[in-house]
C-alpha cells in the first residue's frame, strides 16, 4: 500500500471497535476441545461466518 492510499482510507469501524470487543461472544474451551476431537483432519479448517470482525 502506498502512503497516499493509506491517508485516503476511510475508517468506518474504528470508533466501534471497543464496543464490539465488549459485546463479542466468547466460547468455552470445552467447545474447542470437542471440535478438535471430532475433526477429521488437522490440516485445514473452514472459517465460516466470521464477517469482518
Secondary structure, 3 states (H helix, E strand, C coil): CCHHHHHCCCCCCHHHHHHHHHHCCCCCHHHHHHHHHHCCCCCCCCCCCCCCC
